[in-house]
Amino acid sequence: MNMKKLLMSVLLVFGFVLAAQAQTVYSSAKGEKYHTADCRLSGDAEGINIDKAKKAGKKACDVCKPNELGKAALKQCEGKTKEGVRCKRMTASKGKKCYQHQTAK
């Protein structure tokens, strides 16, 4: 393997490690759990780094399972907003729609 390919491989692995550590989850100040962006239980939650959420003693939501987020392939929701624009939320749902559009009629 030449040096250029080796360097690119190392940088790629390093990038994945940084991305996993920089994962944003959502939690309210009083909440005991942290959630993914499209979790129906996130309520008025604010974005927070997953490491900070864990240090604050918060636990992963049992519904959206944010710790498994890196294992799932996220895709943009296929639902449409009231204005007819494609939803910007990301989801790992098999139905290819975020929680809001899964329940929409």
C-alpha positions as CSV (number, residue, x, y, z in Angstrom):
1,M,0.0,0.0,0.0
2,N,1.5,3.3,-0.9
3,M,1.8,6.1,1.6
4,K,-0.9,8.3,0.1
5,K,-3.6,5.5,0.5
6,L,-2.4,4.7,4.0
7,L,-2.7,8.4,5.0
8,M,-6.2,8.6,3.5
9,S,-7.3,5.5,5.3
10,V,-6.0,6.9,8.7
11,L,-7.7,10.2,8.1
12,L,-11.0,8.5,7.2
13,V,-11.0,6.4,10.3
14,F,-10.1,9.4,12.4
15,G,-13.0,11.3,10.9
16,F,-15.5,8.6,11.8
17,V,-14.2,8.6,15.4
18,L,-14.6,12.4,15.7
19,A,-18.1,12.2,14.1
20,A,-19.2,9.6,16.6
21,Q,-17.9,11.7,19.6
22,A,-19.5,14.9,18.2
23,Q,-22.9,13.3,17.9
24,T,-25.7,15.8,18.7
25,V,-28.5,14.5,20.8
26,Y,-31.5,16.4,22.3
27,S,-32.5,16.9,25.9
28,S,-34.4,19.4,28.0
29,A,-32.7,21.0,31.1
30,K,-35.0,19.0,33.5
31,G,-35.2,15.9,31.4
32,E,-33.5,12.6,32.4
33,K,-33.1,11.2,28.9
34,Y,-31.5,12.3,25.6
35,H,-33.1,11.8,22.2
36,T,-32.5,11.8,18.5
37,A,-33.7,14.9,16.5
38,D,-36.8,13.1,15.2
39,C,-37.9,11.4,18.5
40,R,-41.5,12.1,19.4
41,L,-40.6,12.3,23.1
42,S,-37.9,15.1,22.7
43,G,-40.5,17.9,23.3
44,D,-38.8,21.2,23.8
45,A,-35.3,19.7,23.9
46,E,-32.1,21.6,23.0
47,G,-29.2,20.1,21.0
48,I,-26.3,18.9,23.2
49,N,-23.2,16.9,22.6
50,I,-23.7,13.2,23.5
51,D,-20.7,13.2,25.8
52,K,-22.0,16.2,27.7
53,A,-25.4,14.6,28.1
54,K,-23.8,11.4,29.5
55,K,-21.7,13.5,31.9
56,A,-24.8,15.2,33.1
57,G,-26.2,11.8,34.1
58,K,-28.8,11.6,31.3
59,K,-29.7,8.2,29.9
60,A,-30.6,7.2,26.3
61,C,-34.2,7.3,25.3
62,D,-35.7,3.7,25.1
63,V,-37.9,4.7,22.1
64,C,-35.5,6.4,19.7
65,K,-32.3,4.7,21.0
66,P,-29.8,7.5,20.2
67,N,-26.8,5.3,21.1
68,E,-27.6,3.1,18.1
69,L,-27.8,6.1,15.8
70,G,-24.3,5.5,14.4
71,K,-25.2,2.0,13.5
72,A,-28.2,3.0,11.5
73,A,-28.1,4.5,8.0
74,L,-29.8,7.9,8.3
75,K,-31.8,9.3,5.4
76,Q,-33.8,12.4,4.8
77,C,-37.5,12.0,5.6
78,E,-39.6,11.5,2.5
79,G,-42.6,13.4,4.0
80,K,-43.8,16.8,2.9
81,T,-44.4,19.9,4.9
82,K,-47.7,21.8,4.8
83,E,-46.0,24.1,2.2
84,G,-45.3,21.0,0.0
85,V,-41.5,21.1,0.7
86,R,-39.7,17.9,1.6
87,C,-39.1,17.5,5.3
88,K,-35.5,18.2,6.4
89,R,-35.5,15.7,9.4
90,M,-33.2,12.7,9.2
91,T,-34.5,9.3,10.1
92,A,-33.4,5.7,10.3
93,S,-37.0,4.5,10.1
94,K,-37.8,1.6,7.8
95,G,-40.8,3.6,6.6
96,K,-38.4,6.3,5.4
97,K,-40.4,9.0,7.3
98,C,-39.7,10.8,10.6
99,Y,-42.0,10.3,13.5
100,Q,-44.2,13.3,12.5
101,H,-44.8,12.1,9.0
102,Q,-45.3,8.4,9.9
103,T,-48.4,9.4,11.9
104,A,-49.6,12.0,9.4
105,K,-52.5,11.0,7.2
